Amino acid sequence: MGISRTVGLSLTLVALLSVTSGCGQGSAPTPTGQRGGDGPSFDDPAADPRRCKPGIGTTGSPGTLEQAIALINTLPFPVTAECVVEALDRPLPIEATSSQSSVQPAAGTRSPRVFAWPSESLIVALAIDGNGRDLLEFGQLLAWDRSIKAELEFPLETRVTVADALQQVRNEEFPRITTCFVCHDLEEDVPELPGARSSMMLRPRDSQRVDISTLAVELAQCDAKAEPGRCRWLQALAGHGPLEHHPFDDDLPSM
């Protein structure tokens, strides 16, 4: 995963303790969890007809794993991965790729893997179809080129914790590393967050980039009878509010 160097200058991990593809050259970003009210108004049901939206006390622009988990726990059970993405504020910055170099691979250019930035300090990765479509991968930034990796498998029948999301990426055979280690090098423990490990972020290859405008086209053409799951994903992502292109930092290594 990757991000622009325009991220903020500090990341407070202490807040996390109160509570699911190199060495850093920049300082950590500030997880504000908000984008200045760009999302739809949650006070007017007619203006925001979504089934999945942030509950009271949570944000649709989470900036930390803690905030993302809090959002998930207020969504209607059983919580699906699509429901989580639908609840994120718009405009939603994203990058899309046809890369299959992941445990959450794209299923081609018509069903890409998508990286969403609900805030400048958190990345959520999803797959519209194929293997990994029921997973959400999370990356909380520590610097412009390092992030804490976490993951959740959906649907969720009960509440989850940050520890659950961190545990899911741990390697059962080799407990000192995560399953992300195959692609993301230089893993390190994060002392401020027990169970967390950080590693390098990667960016998709330029040759595999998918134009995000095609998502609206795919949604309009999607046959719900033939591909119900894929259509639900496209609806959750591109069916309400604008999407914006958010490129990865060009100085990150490519996956």
RABEL-V879291 format. One line per field, one symbol per residue. phi: phi as a letter, one per 30 degrees, with the letter a starting at -180 (. if undefined). psi: psi as a letter, one per 20 degrees, with the letter a starting at -180 (. if undefined). Layout:
# RABEL-V879291
phi = ???
psi = ???
This chain:
# RABEL-V879291
phi = .aadddddcabcdeddddc...ddcbddddddibbiiddddddbeddbdddcbedeicbdbdcbdedddddedcdddddcdddddddddcdcdbbbbcdcdadbddcjddbddbcccdadcbcbcbbdaidjdccbcbbcdcadbbadcaabccdccbdbbeddddddcddddbedbcdddeccdhdbdcedbejcbcadcbcddedcdcddddddddddcdcdddbddddddddddcdaidcbdbdddddddcc
psi = qrqqjjrrjqooihhhij...rqpirrqqomhjqkkkhrqpiinhhinjqhoqprpjrqjmpirhghghgggiiqpqpprhhgghhiqqqqoprqqqjqjmrimqqlrhimrpppqnhrijppppqphrapjijqpqqopphrijqqpqrqqprqphrqrrhhghhhhjqohhniirriihhhorlqqqnhinpiqqqrqqqqqqhijpppihighghghipohhhmggghgghghgjipqqqqpnqrphiqqq.
